Amino acid sequence: MPTSTRRVSRLHSQDPADAAWRARQAQVDADIEGLSRDPGADRLVAKMQAAGVAPRQRIEKLKVYFRARQNPKMGGP
């Protein structure tokens, strides 16, 4: 009897192409909702992508960036 392999949905996949798709979808959703963009965060993401920073590290760096924006006494990213 053949075994079946479970396919992970794009929403949960660790594949970089699926992660990029999720990022684009998040931008579209934000545009639909009328949420403003943060040019500094966009630049930070672009720099990290160009430098090949791993997705988990990008997430942590973005958390630091936004926490610093909320509390200027913490300093910049």
N, C-alpha and C positions, 0 to 999 in steps of 0.2 A: 504494500500500500504506500503510495507516495506521501511524503510529508509536506505540509504546506508551511510556507514562511509567512509570518505576519508582517505586513507592511505598515510602517510608521507613517502617520499623516504628516503633511507639510508643517502643520502647526506644532508638532513635537519633534520633528526630525533634527538631528545634529548636523546634517549635510549643509555645507556652506551655501549652496545654491538655494536651499529651502530657507535658511536664515536670511539671506538677501531678499528673498520673496516676502518674508514676514516684515522685514524692515520697510520695504516699499509699500506694503499694505498698511502698515502703521502710519506712514506719511499720508496716504490717501485718506485713511479714516480721520486723521487729524485735520486735514483740509476740509473734509465734509463737515466736521464738527465746528469748524471755524477757529481752531486752536492756533495760537500764534507760534511762530518758530523762534528758536534761540540761535542766532547766528554763531555765537561762541561755541555752543554745543555742536553745531554742524561742522565748524572748523576743526574742533577736537576730534570728532568722529572721522573726518576725512584724513586728518593726520595719522590717527591710529590705524586706519585701514591701509594707508600707504606704507606705514612702518611694519605692517603684518602683525599687529597686536592681536592676540587671541581674543575671541568673543567674550569669554568670562572676564578677562582683564579689562576689556573695554567697558563692560557693565560696571565693574568696580570703580574705574576711573570716572565714569559718568556720574555715579552716585556721589563721589567726592566733589565733582564739579558742581552739581546741583545743591548739595548740602552747603558748600561754600557760598553759593549765590543766596541761599536762604539766610545764612548767618555770616556776614562779611568779616566778623572777627576771627573766623576759622582760617582765613587766607585763601588764596586762589588755588586752582588745580595744579 
